[in-house]
Structure formats: structure tokens, C-alpha cells
């Protein structure tokens, strides 16, 4: 037995208990023939990334009680996989957590196998799970934008999880011989972009070093022995969380194209989830107690009376909240005299995965001669976020009251959030649009105490 296998086994029992809080499924009755699907999020992410994709599966009559999303307790990778790092997980820990989650799904659904779909680091964790005994429980595995051959391939830091020449990826890529990088008995597919994946670039442009070779190429996510699918013009996250990616997932698992690539609304969706935090420079998916959540309806103006209100206890849970499928809401999380307000477009279907993170105060862009943290605010501001994708002004212009945002990043899509400066501190509300989503938000003049987040889904 390898050292890695031993570490995974030793962690399994403790993590199985923790994962009881991470399974999310619907009570809707499902067919006995549908395979349970487990969605696996990526580095620093959480289960709520999969809400839109799960809605698309449901909208195509895939039984909701066969759709699950793991929520890793410490979602961020270590700089060195062999060294302890506060609030970050090793490859062994993440794999053990996934193993425990899959075991519970199999027991709950009375199934012998599952399908696994992973975004970015989640795909690497899936592959490690398959390598260490999980392949017997998996029929299909899909990796989406996963840097299967590294973000960089370098002779330094060989214990780095994302190093294509490192010990971890070398073990995953050479476990099955020279002709294949996938295990027998598991049908595997990879999804990659033609050119826009920030972590599959020949130069380190995503890290601010466009002249530095990375040692990897745009086809780095592909695997020998898998079905390798290229979806043009998608960024790193869209390879997992877009309707185009869903279409490929659905076809691969069911053997037929989906009937629709749009979400079918419910008449009375029910929302619930967790409040989580940020510690030691990394996000955590651990519950946050003592957070005061108020949910306000938003139209042209924002209501002063919350439609729902709760103070979280030790489990961090909130809900259920009965929402209108046509109503926008402000999810206002107050903690220690600080507000983080999430403005979301109408939520058309039910979900138990809506994770509300107490985000840190965002840094402002640097200007000549000034440090980012020293910049004073200029009027009112909005923090515009796209957790399921990245911004690029040329490809997807964000509109503020029908005018392009000057602060939206340009070029290769590598940023999932930016600060929009509205100049006029008297601005009461702004209509923000991206693609098919429109959100009305109230800006802030002091982000340290009041952070308004325009939170796009697609």
C-alpha cells in the first residue's frame, strides 16, 4: 500500500462524518435507472458553483434526487502538498473527502456506481480518487478545464499540486502505462477551450508574466484514452458551468442530446444554503455562526422590510426561504458590524446549495505611484462578480445603466470580479447587465463596512 493510499484511508472515517453536512439533494422522486451524478468543485470554490448546471439537468427531467454536489471543507490547495498549511487541503485530504461523499451517495441512492463531474482542481481530485480504489464505483468521469498536465511544468517545487512535472501529476499521468492516462472500466471525457483557458496557456500571461514559458499548451487538459472535447471561446470556468458545457456532459452520460439548454422555472422555488467565511488568506467552506442574514426584495428600489431573516447558529445554515421566480433579491449578510450584500438575478428554481461567503474587502487597482490599499474611494462603488466565469470587455461587456463599464478587465478572461466606480456618491441604484442577466444594485461609499456584490450566475 502506498503512503498516499494509507493517508487517504486514515482520513476516511473522520471526513465521512463531516460530509453529512455537504450532501445536497432534492426529495423529488427519481427514476431507478438514472445514474447518481456527483459534481466536484475546484480550487477555492464551493458547491454553489454547480447550481445552474444542476438546474439544467433538472430541466431535462433528470431526477433531482440523483444530483449531488460535494462541498470541500478547505477548498484551496497548499503551495507545497507535503507541508501543513492553515485552512488549505492536501491532495490526500481532498481525495478522502470526495471518497467519503461518494460512499454516502451510493448508500443513499442504493446505486453501485456514480458519474463524477469536476471543475479544474476537482477533476484532479476525481482522478486521484479513481487511482486509489474509486474506479470500481464510477461509471463516467468528466474533467472540465482541469490542468491535467499542469498550470506550469517546471523542475522546481516538485511537490506543487499544479506542477506538470511534479510528483502528484506524474503519478496521475503515468499510472496506467504509456498508451493511456485513464483507468480501465471508467468512461472519461475532458472539456477544454481552444484558446481562452487561463490555466492552459503557453506563457504565464495569467500570472502577469507573458514572456515566461509555462511548459504547457492549450491541449494540456486532454488525456490519452479519454474523449477529448474542445468547446471554442469558453474560459476556464465556463468549461464547467456554461450551458455549452452542460450539453456535452448530458450527452456523454445519457447518450442523447438534452431537450433544452435553458432553465425551466418553478412556480415557487425554495432557497437555502450556508453562510461561510474567509480565513488566513483563503476561503473556507466551514459554517459561520452568528451571521445575521436578511433577504430584501429589489425592484427599481430596494425594500426596507426583509422577506426573510435569520441569525445563523453553529451549522451556518439558513432557509428555507420561499422565493418568487421573477423577483430579484438582496441577500444581506451582517457579521461583526460589517455588511456583505449579494444582489442576484431572480432564482428560477429551488436549491439547497446557495453558499453566501463573508467576502474580504476587495483591493482597488494600483495606479502609478500608489499602493492599491492606500487608494481612497472615489464616489460610490460596486463589486461585480461572476463566480461561474471570467470577465473580458471585448467578449462580454458589462453595462452599467446601459453604458460599458470602464473598469471591466480587457484581454484574456482571467478575472472573476472587479470594482466599478460610479463617481457620483449620490447614486442610489444602478442597473447592471451581462449577457442575459440584469441586476439592480445599491452601491456603497465605504466598502469596509458595506460591500455590495453584483453576483451573476452565468
Buried (B, 14 or more C-beta within 10 A) or exposed (E): EEEBBEBBBEBBEEBBEBBEBBBBBBEEEBEEEBBBBBBBBBBBBBBBBBBBBBBBBBBBBBBBBBBBBBBBBBBBBBEBBEEEBEBBBBBBBBBBBBBBBBBBBBEBBEBEBBBBBBBBBBBBBBBBBBBBEBBEBBBBBBBBBBBBBBBBBBEEBBBBBBBBBBBBBBBBBEBBEEEBBBBEEBBBBBBBBEEBBBBBBEEBBBBEEEEEEBBBEBBBBBBBBBBBBBBEEBBBBBBBBBBBBBBBBBBBBBEEEBEEBEBBBBEEBBBBBBBBBBBEEBBBBBBBEEBBBBBBBBEEEBEEEBBBBBEBEEEBBBBBBEBBBEEBBBBBBBBEEBBBBBBBBBBBBBBBBBBBBBBEBBEBEEEEEEEEEEEEBEEBBBBBBBBBBBBBBEBBBBBBEEEEBEBBBEEBBBBBBBBBBBEEEEBEBBEBBBEEBBBBBBBBBEBEEBBBBBBBBB
